[in-house]
Amino acid sequence: MALLTAIGALWLACGIQREKPVLAGTAVGASESAALHALESEVATHPNDAARRRALVQSYLDAHAPGLALSAVEAAPGDVRRDRAVEHVYARALLEQGRSADALTVERQVLAACALAAAPSAMCASAARRVAILQELVAFGVEDAQAHPETSAVAYHNAIHEVRLVRQ
């Protein structure tokens, strides 16, 4: 009888559990949540569309959910994963997950693909800047930039600091 009473009390204390959105408690509002749900549906119905996959990954990153962003890329078919734009946002997700060395490797692949492209793009310029910053982070031994903000700031400033010598 005591056992049944204890189980009943525990059951009442737990209450009813309902389904909750994964991104609850983040910066995602109602309209952003609806847009994110629509993107998830589009990617589910068109898994080989690299542009949609990149948009979904970027939305996850904007919602401060880099783990979901990583999963979205890692679950993609091979040709989608190798898309230059998808790799670029994947590198950012790796960086936000505290994996600077892995992010550097992926971003270098993006930069190599940019070198083969006929015309440079804004994404290629962004990749070049990110490679410089990631090289500094890795040189300082920083895997998680968010865990070491002071060292990350120094690495950032070292990477963007440009000196030009003018010969007179």
Buried (B, 14 or more C-beta within 10 A) or exposed (E): EEEEEEEEEEEEEEEEEEEEEEBEEBEBEEEBBEBBEEBBEBBEEEEEBBEBBBBBBBBBBBBBBBEBBBBBBEEBEEEBBEBBBBBBBBBBBBBBBBBBEBBBBBBBBBBEBBEEEEEEEEBBEBBBBBBBBBBBBBEBEBBBBEEBEEBBEBBBEBBEEEEEEEEE
